[in-house]
Amino acid sequence: MKRRDFLKSVSGLAAGAALPAVPSVISSAYADARSETLLIVSEGGPNNLDIHGVGTNVPGYEVSWNCYDRLISHEMKSGPGGVPYYDRDKFKGELAEDFRIDDMSVTFKLRKNAKFHDGTPVTAKDVKWSLDRAVSVGGFPTFQMSAGSLTKPEQFVVIDDHTVRVDFLKKDKLTIPDLAVIVPCIVNSELVKKNASEKDPWGLEFTKQQTAGSGAYKVTKWTAGTEVIMERNDDWVCGPLPKIKRVIWRMVPQAGNRRALLERGDADISYELPNKDFQEMKANGKLNVVSLPFSNGIQYIGMNVTKPPFDNPKVRQAVAYALPYQKIMDAVMFGLANPMFGAPKDKPTEVAWPQPHKYNTDMDKAKALLAEAGYANGFETTISFDLNFAGVNEPLCVLVQESLAQIGIKATINKVPGANWRTELNKKEMPLFTNVFSGWLDYPEYFFYWCYHGNNSVFNTMSYKSAEMDKFIDGARTAAATGDKAAYDADVKGFIDLAYTDVPRIPLYQPFVNVAMQKNVSGYQYWFHRRLDYRALAKG
C-alpha cells in the first residue's frame, strides 16, 4: 500500500495490506482530520462484536467495552508510574445515575435520557433482558455471571421503566464487581429480538456482525481480519463526551510494519509488538510507551490432565523442571514481565496472587521424574498457541520445544488462528499449550474459580478436577463474603500450594501490558480487561 492510500483510511476508504516505507508530507487539512481520529494498528482483530457470542476473542472485548454501557463501572486511581488505573474496590454509575446496595439486593436508577444508537430509549426491560441473556446464553458469559453468584433470570426485577433491582442469591463479595465487567452490558432488546429466531432466540448472529448498544461508540464498518471503524455516539450521556470522534482500528500482521507506522507518525497507538521493540522505543524516547503488569494475570504452560501422559503428576512435574524460564524472560520478554518461578524452597506461601512457584530449570530432576513416570524414552506431543499473539507465543514455544527435546519429549508446534483459539480452548483437546489468563476481578479466589475449579470453565483449560481444590476455593469465597480473615488466608494458601503440587499448569511470568503511542496522545487508562478505552483518550 502506498502511504497516501494508508492515510485515506481516515476517510474510511479501504486500502491494501503491503506497507512499503514511502515518505510523504501530511497536509494541514489531513492533520486537522487526524486530531479527532485515532488510528490504531494491531496484529489481530475481533472475531465477533458481541461479548455474549460463542468464542468471542480478546480483541472482541475492546469493541464491546466501548460500544456498550454497563450499569456501573470503576473509579480510577493513580497506578504505577502515575498511569490512571481502575480502582477494584470503588464503583460509580454508568447507565445507572444512582444505585443503592442493601443487605441482599442492589437497586439501580437508570439515566432517563439514555438512548441506544438507533435513538430508542434505554429502559429497565432492556436491562433485565440483557442480564437474562447473559445468565442464559451459556458458555463464557454465563460462567462469568456465575462468578458473582448471578445465575437466574429471577434475580433481575423490573420495578418501573427506569428502576431495576438485582437480588442476591447469597452474600458474595464478587457480585457488585461482577456487574462492572464487560459481560453484563446492556443490549437494545427490541432491536435484537426483531432479528432473533427460534434457533437463535438471543439474536447472537445479528449482534455478531453489528453493535446494538448505547455506548460511547458504534461500529460503522467491520471487515473481519482487516479493520474496524467506530464513530462517536454524540448522544452518549453516561460520561463526558469523548474527544475522539472516530476510531480506525487496522489489522497489520507484521510487527515491523506496525512499528514503522508508529515511528513515522502514521499510526497513533499500537500494542502486541515484540518486547524487544518496546524496549528499543522506550530507549529512543520518540514515543510514549506504557508498561504495566497484568492485574491478576499470568502466562502459563497448560497440560490436559484427562489424557496420557499428562494425567500423570510426575510427567507434569518433569515438564515444570524442564522449562527454560530464564531464557524466556531474557529472549522473549526482554525483562518486560515479572518472573513466576524459582521461589526459594523455604519461602512460605503468601496470601497473594500471582506469586512464584518453587520450580526452576533442572534437567536432571526432569529426566528422573519422567523415568519414574514410565517415560524414560520420552514421548511425542503437540504444543499449541494463539496466533493472535504470535510475537510472544511463537518464540516462547520454540524455546519450550528445544528444552523438552533434551528430556526426550518431541513437541510439534501447532499454530492456531486467533479467530479459532477460544473455540479450540473450549474443546479441551489440546494436550500441551501456552496461554494467558488474567482475572477481571483482582482477587485470588476469583482467578482460581475460573482456572482450577471442578466447575470446569472455559479457562480451566487443563480440565483439572480436585475435590480438595474445590473445597479451598469455595471456602475462600465464603470466608471473603463473611469477613473471616483467618479462614480466608488458610484457604488461599491451601489452593495455591495444591496448584503447585499437582501442577496442571505451570506459571511462567506475569506479563506486562505494553502500549506505544504518539506523544500527542493522552488519557490512556489501565483496565482489568487490558484493552483500550477510547472514551478517555485525546489528541493534542
Solvent accessible surface area in square Angstrom, and as a share of the most:
residue,aa,sasa,rsa
1,M,30,0.13
2,K,103,0.44
3,R,19,0.07
4,R,149,0.54
5,D,46,0.24
6,F,1,0.00
7,L,19,0.10
8,K,99,0.42
9,S,0,0.00
10,V,11,0.07
11,S,79,0.51
12,G,17,0.16
13,L,95,0.47
14,A,78,0.60
15,A,22,0.17
16,G,51,0.49
17,A,86,0.67
18,A,66,0.51
19,L,22,0.11
20,P,69,0.44
21,A,78,0.61
22,V,60,0.34
23,P,116,0.73
24,S,53,0.34
25,V,143,0.82
26,I,63,0.32
27,S,64,0.41
28,S,92,0.59
29,A,74,0.58
30,Y,33,0.13
31,A,50,0.39
32,D,102,0.53
33,A,49,0.38
34,R,18,0.07
35,S,54,0.35
36,E,72,0.32
37,T,8,0.04
38,L,0,0.00
39,L,0,0.00
40,I,0,0.00
41,V,0,0.00
42,S,0,0.00
43,E,30,0.13
44,G,7,0.07
45,G,11,0.11
46,P,5,0.03
47,N,29,0.15
48,N,6,0.03
49,L,0,0.00
50,D,1,0.01
51,I,0,0.00
52,H,2,0.01
53,G,5,0.04
54,V,128,0.73
55,G,11,0.11
56,T,3,0.02
57,N,10,0.05
58,V,26,0.15
59,P,1,0.01
60,G,0,0.00
61,Y,11,0.04
62,E,0,0.00
63,V,0,0.00
64,S,0,0.00
65,W,1,0.00
66,N,1,0.00
67,C,0,0.00
68,Y,2,0.01
69,D,1,0.00
70,R,0,0.00
71,L,1,0.01
72,I,0,0.00
73,S,3,0.02
74,H,3,0.01
75,E,67,0.30
76,M,57,0.26
77,K,97,0.41
78,S,87,0.56
79,G,15,0.14
80,P,71,0.45
81,G,88,0.85
82,G,51,0.49
83,V,26,0.15
84,P,53,0.34
85,Y,32,0.12
86,Y,5,0.02
87,D,16,0.08
88,R,81,0.29
89,D,88,0.45
90,K,123,0.52
91,F,47,0.20
92,K,88,0.37
93,G,20,0.19
94,E,8,0.04
95,L,1,0.00
96,A,0,0.00
97,E,103,0.46
98,D,85,0.44
99,F,52,0.22
100,R,145,0.53
101,I,93,0.47
102,D,55,0.29
103,D,105,0.54
104,M,75,0.34
105,S,15,0.09
106,V,0,0.00
107,T,16,0.10
108,F,0,0.00
109,K,97,0.41
110,L,3,0.01
111,R,56,0.20
112,K,148,0.63
113,N,94,0.48
114,A,2,0.02
115,K,92,0.39
116,F,5,0.02
117,H,41,0.18
118,D,86,0.45
119,G,41,0.39
120,T,49,0.29
121,P,75,0.47
122,V,1,0.01
123,T,24,0.14
124,A,0,0.00
125,K,103,0.44
126,D,3,0.02
127,V,0,0.00
128,K,54,0.23
129,W,34,0.12
130,S,0,0.00
131,L,0,0.00
132,D,19,0.10
133,R,0,0.00
134,A,0,0.00
135,V,8,0.05
136,S,53,0.34
137,V,33,0.19
138,G,30,0.29
139,G,61,0.59
140,F,23,0.10
141,P,3,0.02
142,T,36,0.21
143,F,32,0.13
144,Q,2,0.01
145,M,0,0.00
146,S,24,0.15
147,A,0,0.00
148,G,0,0.00
149,S,10,0.06
150,L,0,0.00
151,T,57,0.33
152,K,95,0.40
153,P,46,0.29
154,E,128,0.57
155,Q,4,0.02
156,F,2,0.01
157,V,43,0.25
158,V,62,0.36
159,I,86,0.44
160,D,70,0.36
161,D,97,0.50
162,H,43,0.19
163,T,5,0.03
164,V,0,0.00
165,R,74,0.27
166,V,0,0.00
167,D,37,0.19
168,F,30,0.12
169,L,84,0.42
170,K,115,0.49
171,K,103,0.44
172,D,22,0.11
173,K,90,0.38
174,L,3,0.01
175,T,4,0.03
176,I,23,0.11
177,P,7,0.04
178,D,0,0.00
179,L,1,0.01
180,A,0,0.00
181,V,0,0.00
182,I,0,0.00
183,V,0,0.00
184,P,1,0.01
185,C,0,0.00
186,I,0,0.00
187,V,1,0.00
188,N,2,0.01
189,S,2,0.01
190,E,68,0.31
191,L,48,0.24
192,V,0,0.00
193,K,93,0.39
194,K,163,0.69
195,N,66,0.34
196,A,31,0.24
197,S,61,0.40
198,E,174,0.78
199,K,197,0.84
200,D,26,0.13
201,P,81,0.51
202,W,54,0.19
203,G,0,0.00
204,L,30,0.15
205,E,118,0.53
206,F,39,0.16
207,T,1,0.00
208,K,68,0.29
209,Q,98,0.44
210,Q,68,0.30
211,T,18,0.10
212,A,3,0.02
213,G,0,0.00
214,S,3,0.02
215,G,0,0.00
216,A,1,0.01
217,Y,0,0.00
218,K,64,0.27
219,V,23,0.13
220,T,77,0.45
221,K,70,0.30
222,W,45,0.16
223,T,59,0.34
224,A,71,0.55
225,G,57,0.55
226,T,51,0.30
227,E,3,0.01
228,V,0,0.00
229,I,3,0.02
230,M,0,0.00
231,E,45,0.20
232,R,37,0.14
233,N,7,0.04
234,D,93,0.48
235,D,94,0.49
236,W,22,0.08
237,V,45,0.26
238,C,13,0.08
239,G,28,0.27
240,P,123,0.77
241,L,80,0.40
242,P,3,0.02
243,K,142,0.60
244,I,1,0.00
245,K,91,0.39
246,R,48,0.18
247,V,0,0.00
248,I,0,0.00
249,W,0,0.00
250,R,7,0.03
251,M,14,0.06
252,V,6,0.04
253,P,86,0.54
254,Q,117,0.52
255,A,24,0.19
256,G,52,0.50
257,N,40,0.21
258,R,2,0.01
259,R,45,0.17
260,A,34,0.26
261,L,1,0.01
262,L,1,0.00
263,E,74,0.33
264,R,68,0.25
265,G,26,0.25
266,D,0,0.00
267,A,0,0.00
268,D,2,0.01
269,I,0,0.00
270,S,0,0.00
271,Y,18,0.07
272,E,32,0.14
273,L,7,0.03
274,P,38,0.24
275,N,6,0.03
276,K,99,0.42
277,D,21,0.11
278,F,2,0.01
279,Q,65,0.29
280,E,64,0.29
281,M,0,0.00
282,K,77,0.33
283,A,90,0.70
284,N,72,0.37
285,G,37,0.36
286,K,145,0.61
287,L,9,0.05
288,N,55,0.28
289,V,27,0.15
290,V,23,0.13
291,S,29,0.19
292,L,4,0.02
293,P,40,0.25
294,F,20,0.08
295,S,6,0.04
296,N,3,0.01
297,G,0,0.00
298,I,0,0.00
299,Q,6,0.02
300,Y,1,0.00
301,I,0,0.00
302,G,0,0.00
303,M,0,0.00
304,N,1,0.00
305,V,23,0.13
306,T,82,0.48
307,K,82,0.35
308,P,98,0.61
309,P,17,0.11
310,F,1,0.00
311,D,68,0.35
312,N,44,0.23
313,P,64,0.40
314,K,82,0.35
315,V,0,0.00
316,R,12,0.04
317,Q,38,0.17
318,A,0,0.00
319,V,1,0.00
320,A,0,0.00
321,Y,29,0.11
322,A,0,0.00
323,L,0,0.00
324,P,7,0.04
325,Y,3,0.01
326,Q,101,0.45
327,K,118,0.50
328,I,2,0.01
329,M,14,0.06
330,D,81,0.42
331,A,58,0.45
332,V,8,0.05
333,M,6,0.03
334,F,74,0.31
335,G,47,0.45
336,L,9,0.04
337,A,5,0.04
338,N,52,0.27
339,P,63,0.40
340,M,11,0.05
341,F,24,0.10
342,G,28,0.27
343,A,11,0.09
344,P,77,0.48
345,K,127,0.54
346,D,127,0.66
347,K,71,0.30
348,P,106,0.66
349,T,24,0.14
350,E,80,0.36
351,V,55,0.31
352,A,38,0.29
353,W,21,0.07
354,P,24,0.15
355,Q,12,0.05
356,P,49,0.31
357,H,1,0.01
358,K,69,0.29
359,Y,19,0.07
360,N,76,0.39
361,T,62,0.36
362,D,50,0.26
363,M,41,0.18
364,D,113,0.59
365,K,91,0.39
366,A,0,0.00
367,K,98,0.42
368,A,52,0.40
369,L,27,0.13
370,L,2,0.01
371,A,50,0.39
372,E,109,0.49
373,A,17,0.13
374,G,64,0.62
375,Y,61,0.23
376,A,75,0.58
377,N,148,0.76
378,G,13,0.13
379,F,31,0.13
380,E,134,0.60
381,T,17,0.10
382,T,52,0.30
383,I,0,0.00
384,S,1,0.00
385,F,0,0.00
386,D,11,0.05
387,L,64,0.32
388,N,16,0.08
389,F,60,0.25
390,A,15,0.12
391,G,32,0.31
392,V,33,0.19
393,N,8,0.04
394,E,56,0.25
395,P,51,0.32
396,L,0,0.00
397,C,0,0.00
398,V,57,0.33
399,L,30,0.15
400,V,0,0.00
401,Q,58,0.26
402,E,93,0.42
403,S,5,0.03
404,L,0,0.00
405,A,63,0.49
406,Q,100,0.44
407,I,8,0.04
408,G,34,0.33
409,I,0,0.00
410,K,128,0.54
411,A,3,0.03
412,T,80,0.46
413,I,38,0.19
414,N,60,0.31
415,K,100,0.42
416,V,10,0.05
417,P,68,0.43
418,G,8,0.07
419,A,57,0.45
420,N,69,0.35
421,W,12,0.04
422,R,17,0.06
423,T,60,0.35
424,E,46,0.20
425,L,4,0.02
426,N,72,0.37
427,K,107,0.45
428,K,34,0.14
429,E,105,0.47
430,M,18,0.08
431,P,38,0.24
432,L,0,0.00
433,F,2,0.01
434,T,0,0.00
435,N,16,0.08
436,V,42,0.24
437,F,13,0.06
438,S,9,0.06
439,G,0,0.00
440,W,17,0.06
441,L,4,0.02
442,D,39,0.20
443,Y,9,0.04
444,P,17,0.11
445,E,1,0.00
446,Y,2,0.01
447,F,0,0.00
448,F,0,0.00
449,Y,13,0.05
450,W,2,0.01
451,C,0,0.00
452,Y,0,0.00
453,H,16,0.07
454,G,17,0.17
455,N,80,0.41
456,N,45,0.23
457,S,6,0.04
458,V,12,0.07
459,F,14,0.06
460,N,0,0.00
461,T,3,0.02
462,M,0,0.00
463,S,13,0.08
464,Y,9,0.03
465,K,133,0.56
466,S,23,0.15
467,A,90,0.70
468,E,98,0.44
469,M,0,0.00
470,D,30,0.16
471,K,160,0.68
472,F,50,0.21
473,I,0,0.00
474,D,66,0.34
475,G,24,0.23
476,A,0,0.00
477,R,31,0.11
478,T,85,0.49
479,A,5,0.04
480,A,20,0.15
481,A,29,0.22
482,T,94,0.55
483,G,63,0.60
484,D,68,0.35
485,K,146,0.62
486,A,79,0.61
487,A,39,0.30
488,Y,35,0.13
489,D,31,0.16
490,A,60,0.47
491,D,26,0.13
492,V,0,0.00
493,K,83,0.35
494,G,13,0.12
495,F,0,0.00
496,I,2,0.01
497,D,71,0.37
498,L,25,0.12
499,A,0,0.00
500,Y,28,0.11
501,T,79,0.46
502,D,33,0.17
503,V,1,0.01
504,P,0,0.00
505,R,0,0.00
506,I,0,0.00
507,P,0,0.00
508,L,2,0.01
509,Y,1,0.00
510,Q,23,0.10
511,P,8,0.05
512,F,40,0.17
513,V,11,0.07
514,N,13,0.07
515,V,3,0.02
516,A,0,0.00
517,M,5,0.02
518,Q,28,0.12
519,K,120,0.51
520,N,67,0.34
521,V,6,0.03
522,S,64,0.42
523,G,31,0.30
524,Y,18,0.07
525,Q,34,0.15
526,Y,0,0.00
527,W,8,0.03
528,F,0,0.00
529,H,1,0.01
530,R,51,0.19
531,R,13,0.05
532,L,3,0.01
533,D,8,0.04
534,Y,0,0.00
535,R,36,0.13
536,A,37,0.28
537,L,2,0.01
538,A,22,0.17
539,K,28,0.12
540,G,92,0.88
